[in-house]
């Protein structure tokens, strides 16, 4: 990022979250901490995601290897992935497998009014 882009980001964080942040174009520890705090403030309360511990992850997603919790969701438009053997060729991806809880959370978020942050 250029110093001007950093200053613009710092100014947004200052205006919306931390009035004491200095918009100086330097991305140092104070800017990083203010950015992290601002992003955390945007998270839904309570946070719908599990803690990063094995037991919490297993309670949220289920046991590793349990494919009964996977569902297929259709993508809004095809994604193109390069073919490993011939990178110039592309493979269209029309759907993906994901965890049921993640798919349900994404479906719920899509119902929010467009004026609400997602």
Long-range contacts (C-beta under 8 A, 24 or more apart in sequence): 1-27, 6-31, 9-35, 10-34, 13-38, 17-41, 42-117, 48-105, 60-101, 61-99, 61-101, 62-99, 69-99, 69-100, 69-101, 70-97, 70-98, 70-99, 70-100, 71-97, 71-98, 71-99, 71-100, 71-103, 72-96, 72-97, 73-98, 73-103, 73-106
